[in-house]
Amino acid sequence: MSAPATTTLTKNELMKLGDPTLGGTIAGVLTDPAADRFAEEDEQFLKFHGIYQQDDRDLRKTAKKYMMMIRGRIPGGVMTAAQWITFDDLATNYGNNTLRITTRQSIQFHGVIKSGLGALMKKINESLLSTLAACGDVNRNITASPTPAYTKVREQVYADSVRVMHALAPQTQAYHSIWIDNVQLNLDDPANKAFVDPLYGPNYLPRKFKASFVIPPVNDMDVYTNDLGFIAVVENEQLVGYNVAVGGGMGRSHGNVQTYPRLADVIGFVAPGHLIDVAKAVLTIHRDFGDRTNRKHARLKYVVEERGTAWVSAEVNRRAGNVLSGVRRFEFTTTGDLYGWHRAVDGSLFLTLFVETGRIKDVPGHAMKTALRQVAEKFPKLEFRLSANQNVILANIPERDRAGVTALLASHGVKVDQQASILHAAAMACPALPTCGLALAESERMLPGLIDRIEKLGGELGLGGEEIIIRSTGCPNGCARPYMAEIAFVGKAPGRYQLWLGGNASGTRLNRVYKDVIKEADVETELRPLLTRWKEARHSGERFGDFAARILWPEVAAALAAAPVPATVSPAS
């Protein structure tokens, strides 16, 4: 697929060129009590500051209620207990009293109105965390494996992720000026007009850029879905370097077969000393060759797909100084988290808690938000780690505190054993409605009930206790990584979803479209014959995703070959 012939820059590109400080008029609007929202151009600049302006779509028929979603930049998802307390306070005082764990090891605040935005942002920065570059056309929050059970090199991998995060951070002074000093940058100042980010250049990247670190055999970061992935190579309990994966991404658009999810290609091995050189090389390839005329075609994955991995590898070597060598052997076996109590390799304990769809809140009988707040207050030396599966890990817990943590959680209805059924524990959803402006259908509010229904169906068919990775999103953008799931529901319209089948447990295979539209009310009708066939025709121990790839994909391909391909379906995906 070639880039569009037009050379006209998109509106976003012209905006970035017009104000490379990314400051816009944000500070002035922020202090204007008469303004309940930011103008359209400032909305785009706000994303670079980790903020999305949204509205409550449940209320649109009566009146528009503008509010903000703020996303923290939390490298590797690691927080101190004090930082957790700060975020809990901010959710209570300025948000909707919930903390939303994201699939990129961050926390989002929802429901923040403009009058509380400045105070919230300032307190995040005072906690020594940030929101800068959590969104926007820059490198986003860098993810890194959080589980301390497998190898001692986990801490070194995390440290490397932080080094890369700092190296790829944008340098604009507007963020500090607005949110720390409460001062509007003078856009007429020649110094501000002439500002050019030393890494990103005058108009930053064509689209977002995501990077991740992972430690085999656990692929808990879904590393192949990233623009840039570093796959740790451990020999004799020593980190010897990283295999480098380039060109992954989930986003696509309904009805546009030139947009598609893609898995990253592994292009070589790099020693830890050249990690930043390679990271900058890959990012600047995106900067220099990404499509700035069509934002739907602007991700790095299209550069890699169209120019080829041989070209990408050579270009990375040219920019980084010939530091790539042959790929080292590795294998992934799972993408899941270790729930419950476990012992880390350093002898301390850690506890992984299931968080349904990533939403930490208090509900009758399960006051998780209050419980975690009290854990942070009573055990201030433990560490909070966010997983890319939307869960929370309490780490660095001494043996003497195990009973106390368990009892405190239990007093609020939070279990440490048998926390969720096997299907719920493997599921993920994006927030979607009512806050996300891209959502075409429900996701977070829909999926738990849908999982209950699928579990009931599985029980009727004698498949109870079988794990199936199920994910849902309210649109095709792919925030919950649906295209890696064994079963995925991708929103097309209210109550209607595309059905995707065939991902695997190790996160190494994309799924494919099985049906372009199904009704949410008809899910049992759609899945019953598929699950029945799996039960009857599976190989010994074969997972549903593997069965779907082996049996169902060829049938769909044959059907497509026998009839014209509908314009809204991509046969390749």
FENTAMO-V622222 format. One record per helix or strand. SS is the DSSP state (2 for helix, 1 for strand). FROM is the first residue (numbers start at 1). LEN is the number of residues. If there is no record, write none. Layout:
ss: (SS | SS)
from: (FROM | FROM)
len: (LEN | LEN)
This chain:
ss: (2 | 2 | 2 | 1 | 2 | 1 | 1 | 2 | 1 | 2 | 1 | 1 | 2 | 1 | 1 | 1 | 2 | 2 | 2 | 1 | 1 | 1 | 1 | 1 | 2 | 1 | 1 | 1 | 1 | 1 | 1 | 1 | 2 | 2 | 2 | 2 | 1 | 1 | 1 | 1 | 2 | 1 | 1 | 1 | 2 | 1 | 1 | 2 | 2 | 1 | 2 | 1 | 2 | 1 | 1 | 1 | 2 | 2)
from: (11 | 26 | 40 | 51 | 57 | 66 | 73 | 75 | 78 | 81 | 99 | 107 | 114 | 130 | 139 | 143 | 154 | 174 | 190 | 197 | 201 | 209 | 211 | 218 | 223 | 228 | 238 | 249 | 253 | 256 | 262 | 265 | 272 | 295 | 300 | 309 | 325 | 334 | 340 | 349 | 356 | 359 | 362 | 366 | 368 | 383 | 392 | 399 | 422 | 428 | 444 | 470 | 482 | 487 | 496 | 512 | 520 | 544)
len: (8 | 5 | 9 | 5 | 3 | 6 | 1 | 3 | 3 | 14 | 3 | 6 | 13 | 1 | 1 | 2 | 14 | 6 | 4 | 1 | 1 | 1 | 5 | 1 | 3 | 8 | 9 | 1 | 1 | 1 | 1 | 6 | 18 | 3 | 8 | 12 | 1 | 1 | 4 | 5 | 3 | 2 | 2 | 2 | 11 | 4 | 6 | 12 | 4 | 2 | 17 | 4 | 3 | 7 | 6 | 8 | 18 | 18)
